[in-house]
Amino acid sequence: MQVVEIKRISPSHRKDPLTDLETLNDIGQAATRVARKRAFSKGVSITIAENGKMYRVHPSGRKELIKRVDVQEDFPRIEDDLCLA
């Protein structure tokens, strides 16, 4: 298992975690990379959405088209969703 190190920030310099989108993005990307590697190492395929299409990605790297999906161009911001704006 790969250990991902997240930069520690002094409590006096911390931002509100629900609005610190840069840190949330970093955590999400790191978790995604670890989950993908873990799945592939166990021989399990993953499902992704990319460019309006849903794919099954196999550990070998082969991508299998599952279906086309509607792309939502105006995806709500997290601040709007949480009424923090």
DRENTORKOL-3810 file (N, C-alpha, C; in nm, 4 decimals):
REM DRENTORKOL-3810
@n.u->0.0844; n.v->-0.1173; n.w->0.0000; ca.u->0.0000; ca.v->0.0000; ca.w->0.0000; c.u->0.0890; c.v->0.1238; c.w->0.0000
@n.u->0.0551; n.v->0.2191; n.w->-0.0873; ca.u->0.1310; ca.v->0.3420; ca.w->-0.0983; c.u->0.0828; c.v->0.4405; c.w->0.0079
@n.u->0.1762; n.v->0.5008; n.w->0.0769; ca.u->0.1428; ca.v->0.6015; ca.w->0.1775; c.u->0.1524; c.v->0.7377; c.w->0.1113
@n.u->0.0466; n.v->0.8170; n.w->0.1231; ca.u->0.0436; ca.v->0.9504; ca.w->0.0655; c.u->0.0582; c.v->1.0494; c.w->0.1782
@n.u->0.1548; n.v->1.1394; n.w->0.1639; ca.u->0.1786; ca.v->1.2373; ca.w->0.2690; c.u->0.1065; c.v->1.3671; c.w->0.2346
@n.u->0.0242; n.v->1.4132; n.w->0.3266; ca.u->-0.0473; ca.v->1.5396; ca.w->0.3120; c.u->0.0263; c.v->1.6439; c.w->0.3949
@n.u->0.0516; n.v->1.7595; n.w->0.3347; ca.u->0.1232; ca.v->1.8670; ca.w->0.4030; c.u->0.0470; c.v->1.9087; c.w->0.5291
@n.u->0.1156; n.v->1.9113; n.w->0.6405; ca.u->0.0537; ca.v->1.9524; ca.w->0.7667; c.u->0.0613; c.v->2.1044; c.w->0.7791
@n.u->-0.0462; n.v->2.1609; n.w->0.8327; ca.u->-0.0551; ca.v->2.3053; ca.w->0.8497; c.u->-0.0791; c.v->2.3336; c.w->0.9971
@n.u->-0.0087; n.v->2.4304; n.w->1.0495; ca.u->-0.0253; ca.v->2.4704; ca.w->1.1889; c.u->-0.1712; c.v->2.5065; c.w->1.2153
@n.u->-0.2265; n.v->2.4638; n.w->1.3306; ca.u->-0.3667; ca.v->2.4952; ca.w->1.3602; c.u->-0.3985; c.v->2.6447; c.w->1.3524
@n.u->-0.3024; n.v->2.7294; n.w->1.3837; ca.u->-0.3287; ca.v->2.8738; ca.w->1.3794; c.u->-0.3363; c.v->2.9269; c.w->1.2364
@n.u->-0.2873; n.v->2.8502; n.w->1.1370; ca.u->-0.2884; ca.v->2.8931; ca.w->0.9977; c.u->-0.3883; c.v->2.8156; c.w->0.9124
@n.u->-0.4695; n.v->2.7329; n.w->0.9745; ca.u->-0.5634; ca.v->2.6512; ca.w->0.8981; c.u->-0.6815; c.v->2.7333; c.w->0.8490
@n.u->-0.7279; n.v->2.6957; n.w->0.7316; ca.u->-0.8503; ca.v->2.7536; ca.w->0.6775; c.u->-0.9645; c.v->2.6602; c.w->0.7157
@n.u->-1.0867; n.v->2.7059; n.w->0.6986; ca.u->-1.2021; ca.v->2.6199; ca.w->0.7205; c.u->-1.1927; c.v->2.5049; c.w->0.6207
@n.u->-1.1901; n.v->2.3788; n.w->0.6661; ca.u->-1.1693; ca.v->2.2655; ca.w->0.5754; c.u->-1.2764; c.v->2.2516; c.w->0.4679
@n.u->-1.3975; n.v->2.2999; n.w->0.4927; ca.u->-1.5020; ca.v->2.2885; ca.w->0.3915; c.u->-1.4883; c.v->2.3920; c.w->0.2814
@n.u->-1.4110; n.v->2.4975; n.w->0.3046; ca.u->-1.3917; ca.v->2.5981; ca.w->0.2004; c.u->-1.2490; c.v->2.6005; c.w->0.1488
@n.u->-1.1600; n.v->2.5216; n.w->0.2058; ca.u->-1.0223; ca.v->2.5126; ca.w->0.1570; c.u->-1.0209; c.v->2.4124; c.w->0.0424
@n.u->-1.0664; n.v->2.4568; n.w->-0.0732; ca.u->-1.0860; ca.v->2.3667; ca.w->-0.1864; c.u->-0.9552; c.v->2.3122; c.w->-0.2423
@n.u->-0.8478; n.v->2.3852; n.w->-0.2277; ca.u->-0.7179; ca.v->2.3364; ca.w->-0.2776; c.u->-0.6764; c.v->2.2113; c.w->-0.1998
@n.u->-0.6892; n.v->2.2154; n.w->-0.0675; ca.u->-0.6543; ca.v->2.0998; ca.w->0.0146; c.u->-0.7499; c.v->1.9840; c.w->-0.0117
@n.u->-0.8809; n.v->2.0136; n.w->-0.0213; ca.u->-0.9780; ca.v->1.9080; ca.w->-0.0508; c.u->-0.9479; c.v->1.8429; c.w->-0.1856
@n.u->-0.9107; n.v->1.9226; n.w->-0.2844; ca.u->-0.8761; ca.v->1.8699; ca.w->-0.4157; c.u->-0.7528; c.v->1.7798; c.w->-0.4072
@n.u->-0.6498; n.v->1.8236; n.w->-0.3347; ca.u->-0.5279; ca.v->1.7424; ca.w->-0.3189; c.u->-0.5595; c.v->1.6090; c.w->-0.2522
@n.u->-0.6413; n.v->1.6129; n.w->-0.1479; ca.u->-0.6780; ca.v->1.4899; ca.w->-0.0765; c.u->-0.7560; c.v->1.3965; c.w->-0.1689
@n.u->-0.8507; n.v->1.4521; n.w->-0.2434; ca.u->-0.9307; ca.v->1.3711; ca.w->-0.3356; c.u->-0.8468; c.v->1.3071; c.w->-0.4449
@n.u->-0.7531; n.v->1.3826; n.w->-0.5016; ca.u->-0.6673; ca.v->1.3280; ca.w->-0.6067; c.u->-0.5768; c.v->1.2174; c.w->-0.5524
@n.u->-0.5214; n.v->1.2389; n.w->-0.4326; ca.u->-0.4352; ca.v->1.1368; ca.w->-0.3723; c.u->-0.5146; c.v->1.0103; c.w->-0.3426
@n.u->-0.6354; n.v->1.0256; n.w->-0.2899; ca.u->-0.7193; ca.v->0.9090; ca.w->-0.2590; c.u->-0.7569; c.v->0.8336; c.w->-0.3862
@n.u->-0.7840; n.v->0.9065; n.w->-0.4937; ca.u->-0.8183; ca.v->0.8436; ca.w->-0.6211; c.u->-0.7013; c.v->0.7628; c.w->-0.6754
@n.u->-0.5805; n.v->0.8208; n.w->-0.6708; ca.u->-0.4622; ca.v->0.7488; ca.w->-0.7206; c.u->-0.4387; c.v->0.6202; c.w->-0.6414
@n.u->-0.4498; n.v->0.6284; n.w->-0.5092; ca.u->-0.4277; ca.v->0.5104; ca.w->-0.4246; c.u->-0.5339; c.v->0.4048; c.w->-0.4526
@n.u->-0.6610; n.v->0.4454; n.w->-0.4630; ca.u->-0.7699; ca.v->0.3500; ca.w->-0.4877; c.u->-0.7521; c.v->0.2818; c.w->-0.6234
@n.u->-0.7126; n.v->0.3579; n.w->-0.7256; ca.u->-0.6922; ca.v->0.3008; ca.w->-0.8593; c.u->-0.5788; c.v->0.1971; c.w->-0.8563
@n.u->-0.4663; n.v->0.2331; n.w->-0.7942; ca.u->-0.3529; ca.v->0.1401; ca.w->-0.7864; c.u->-0.3905; c.v->0.0150; c.w->-0.7083
@n.u->-0.4637; n.v->0.0327; n.w->-0.5993; ca.u->-0.5046; ca.v->-0.0804; ca.w->-0.5162; c.u->-0.5972; c.v->-0.1738; c.w->-0.5945
@n.u->-0.6930; n.v->-0.1174; n.w->-0.6673; ca.u->-0.7847; ca.v->-0.1988; ca.w->-0.7473; c.u->-0.7087; c.v->-0.2762; c.w->-0.8542
@n.u->-0.6214; n.v->-0.2075; n.w->-0.9272; ca.u->-0.5462; ca.v->-0.2736; ca.w->-1.0339; c.u->-0.4540; c.v->-0.3823; c.w->-0.9786
@n.u->-0.3943; n.v->-0.3588; n.w->-0.8620; ca.u->-0.3047; ca.v->-0.4592; ca.w->-0.8042; c.u->-0.3803; c.v->-0.5861; c.w->-0.7641
@n.u->-0.5119; n.v->-0.5729; n.w->-0.7396; ca.u->-0.5960; ca.v->-0.6882; ca.w->-0.7046; c.u->-0.6629; c.v->-0.7485; c.w->-0.8273
@n.u->-0.6348; n.v->-0.6921; n.w->-0.9460; ca.u->-0.6934; ca.v->-0.7441; ca.w->-1.0689; c.u->-0.8360; c.v->-0.6978; c.w->-1.0933
@n.u->-0.8758; n.v->-0.5879; n.w->-1.0285; ca.u->-1.0124; ca.v->-0.5377; ca.w->-1.0394; c.u->-1.0165; c.v->-0.4193; c.w->-1.1362
@n.u->-1.1178; n.v->-0.4168; n.w->-1.2206; ca.u->-1.1382; ca.v->-0.3047; ca.w->-1.3122; c.u->-1.2052; c.v->-0.1895; c.w->-1.2384
@n.u->-1.1895; n.v->-0.0688; n.w->-1.2938; ca.u->-1.2558; ca.v->0.0490; ca.w->-1.2373; c.u->-1.3436; c.v->0.1115; c.w->-1.3451
@n.u->-1.4360; n.v->0.1964; n.w->-1.3046; ca.u->-1.5230; ca.v->0.2670; ca.w->-1.3981; c.u->-1.4944; c.v->0.4155; c.w->-1.3867
@n.u->-1.4775; n.v->0.4794; n.w->-1.5036; ca.u->-1.4510; ca.v->0.6236; ca.w->-1.5061; c.u->-1.5438; c.v->0.6906; c.w->-1.6074
@n.u->-1.5637; n.v->0.8199; n.w->-1.5919; ca.u->-1.6330; ca.v->0.9011; ca.w->-1.6918; c.u->-1.5307; c.v->0.9972; c.w->-1.7487
@n.u->-1.5284; n.v->1.0054; n.w->-1.8810; ca.u->-1.4297; ca.v->1.0896; ca.w->-1.9483; c.u->-1.4872; c.v->1.1380; c.w->-2.0803
@n.u->-1.4883; n.v->1.2685; n.w->-2.1011; ca.u->-1.5344; ca.v->1.3273; ca.w->-2.2273; c.u->-1.6731; c.v->1.2800; c.w->-2.2672
@n.u->-1.7646; n.v->1.2745; n.w->-2.1715; ca.u->-1.9025; ca.v->1.2377; ca.w->-2.2009; c.u->-1.9254; c.v->1.0900; c.w->-2.2244
@n.u->-1.8295; n.v->1.0071; n.w->-2.1870; ca.u->-1.8441; ca.v->0.8622; ca.w->-2.2044; c.u->-1.8046; c.v->0.7920; c.w->-2.0748
@n.u->-1.8690; n.v->0.6792; n.w->-2.0475; ca.u->-1.8351; ca.v->0.5983; ca.w->-1.9312; c.u->-1.7550; c.v->0.4779; c.w->-1.9790
@n.u->-1.6411; n.v->0.4556; n.w->-1.9144; ca.u->-1.5515; ca.v->0.3460; ca.w->-1.9528; c.u->-1.5251; c.v->0.2534; c.w->-1.8350
@n.u->-1.4999; n.v->0.1278; n.w->-1.8664; ca.u->-1.4445; ca.v->0.0328; ca.w->-1.7695; c.u->-1.2971; c.v->0.0224; c.w->-1.8058
@n.u->-1.2105; n.v->0.0504; n.w->-1.7092; ca.u->-1.0655; ca.v->0.0442; ca.w->-1.7324; c.u->-1.0138; c.v->-0.0800; c.w->-1.6617
@n.u->-0.9498; n.v->-0.1660; n.w->-1.7377; ca.u->-0.8983; ca.v->-0.2923; ca.w->-1.6855; c.u->-0.7543; c.v->-0.2748; c.w->-1.6365
@n.u->-0.7090; n.v->-0.3621; n.w->-1.5472; ca.u->-0.5716; ca.v->-0.3519; ca.w->-1.4960; c.u->-0.4654; c.v->-0.3521; c.w->-1.6064
@n.u->-0.4968; n.v->-0.4124; n.w->-1.7211; ca.u->-0.4025; ca.v->-0.4150; ca.w->-1.8336; c.u->-0.3909; c.v->-0.2789; c.w->-1.9015
@n.u->-0.4858; n.v->-0.1854; n.w->-1.8688; ca.u->-0.4869; ca.v->-0.0546; ca.w->-1.9317; c.u->-0.5910; c.v->-0.0440; c.w->-2.0421
@n.u->-0.6520; n.v->-0.1560; n.w->-2.0789; ca.u->-0.7539; ca.v->-0.1554; ca.w->-2.1848; c.u->-0.8786; c.v->-0.0830; c.w->-2.1352
@n.u->-0.9307; n.v->0.0095; n.w->-2.2187; ca.u->-1.0523; ca.v->0.0837; ca.w->-2.1855; c.u->-1.1676; c.v->0.0283; c.w->-2.2683
@n.u->-1.2776; n.v->-0.0022; n.w->-2.2010; ca.u->-1.3957; ca.v->-0.0582; ca.w->-2.2659; c.u->-1.5105; c.v->0.0421; c.w->-2.2508
@n.u->-1.5656; n.v->0.0887; n.w->-2.3623; ca.u->-1.6757; ca.v->0.1841; ca.w->-2.3587; c.u->-1.8001; c.v->0.1160; c.w->-2.3029
@n.u->-1.8601; n.v->0.1753; n.w->-2.2015; ca.u->-1.9832; ca.v->0.1223; ca.w->-2.1440; c.u->-2.1025; c.v->0.1945; c.w->-2.2056
@n.u->-2.1018; n.v->0.3294; n.w->-2.1991; ca.u->-2.2102; ca.v->0.4074; ca.w->-2.2587; c.u->-2.1721; c.v->0.5545; c.w->-2.2626
@n.u->-2.2488; n.v->0.6290; n.w->-2.3383; ca.u->-2.2348; ca.v->0.7751; ca.w->-2.3406; c.u->-2.3162; c.v->0.8306; c.w->-2.2243
@n.u->-2.2659; n.v->0.9388; n.w->-2.1644; ca.u->-2.3364; ca.v->1.0022; ca.w->-2.0531; c.u->-2.3571; c.v->1.1492; c.w->-2.0840
@n.u->-2.4607; n.v->1.2059; n.w->-2.0252; ca.u->-2.4838; ca.v->1.3493; ca.w->-2.0406; c.u->-2.3791; c.v->1.4233; c.w->-1.9604
@n.u->-2.3185; n.v->1.5223; n.w->-2.0217; ca.u->-2.2189; ca.v->1.6039; ca.w->-1.9531; c.u->-2.2900; c.v->1.7267; c.w->-1.8984
@n.u->-2.2771; n.v->1.7493; n.w->-1.7696; ca.u->-2.3382; ca.v->1.8655; ca.w->-1.7078; c.u->-2.2365; c.v->1.9782; c.w->-1.7094
@n.u->-2.2591; n.v->2.0760; n.w->-1.7954; ca.u->-2.1640; ca.v->2.1856; ca.w->-1.8131; c.u->-2.1587; c.v->2.2784; c.w->-1.6920
@n.u->-2.2716; n.v->2.3021; n.w->-1.6283; ca.u->-2.2759; ca.v->2.3977; ca.w->-1.5183; c.u->-2.2843; c.v->2.3257; c.w->-1.3841
@n.u->-2.1836; n.v->2.2491; n.w->-1.3545; ca.u->-2.1775; ca.v->2.1734; ca.w->-1.2298; c.u->-2.1697; c.v->2.2703; c.w->-1.1127
@n.u->-2.2532; n.v->2.2523; n.w->-1.0094; ca.u->-2.2542; ca.v->2.3494; ca.w->-0.8991; c.u->-2.1226; c.v->2.3506; c.w->-0.8216
@n.u->-2.0861; n.v->2.4686; n.w->-0.7745; ca.u->-1.9672; ca.v->2.4813; ca.w->-0.6911; c.u->-1.9984; c.v->2.4238; c.w->-0.5535
@n.u->-1.8973; n.v->2.3726; n.w->-0.4833; ca.u->-1.9190; ca.v->2.3159; ca.w->-0.3515; c.u->-1.9702; c.v->2.4229; c.w->-0.2550
@n.u->-1.9233; n.v->2.5459; n.w->-0.2714; ca.u->-1.9694; ca.v->2.6534; ca.w->-0.1830; c.u->-2.1199; c.v->2.6744; c.w->-0.1985
@n.u->-2.1686; n.v->2.6694; n.w->-0.3235; ca.u->-2.3119; ca.v->2.6863; ca.w->-0.3482; c.u->-2.3897; c.v->2.5696; c.w->-0.2871
@n.u->-2.3351; n.v->2.4510; n.w->-0.3050; ca.u->-2.4007; ca.v->2.3310; ca.w->-0.2545; c.u->-2.4116; c.v->2.3344; c.w->-0.1014
@n.u->-2.3112; n.v->2.3903; n.w->-0.0358; ca.u->-2.3088; ca.v->2.3939; ca.w->0.1102; c.u->-2.3584; c.v->2.5271; c.w->0.1664
@n.u->-2.4075; n.v->2.6154; n.w->0.0769; ca.u->-2.4596; ca.v->2.7477; ca.w->0.1170; c.u->-2.3543; c.v->2.8288; c.w->0.1915
@n.u->-2.2288; n.v->2.8223; n.w->0.1452; ca.u->-2.1213; ca.v->2.8941; ca.w->0.2119; c.u->-2.0779; c.v->3.0182; c.w->0.1349
@n.u->-2.1328; n.v->3.0404; n.w->0.0190; ca.u->-2.0880; ca.v->3.1528; ca.w->-0.0649; c.u->-2.1351; c.v->3.2853; c.w->-0.0092
END
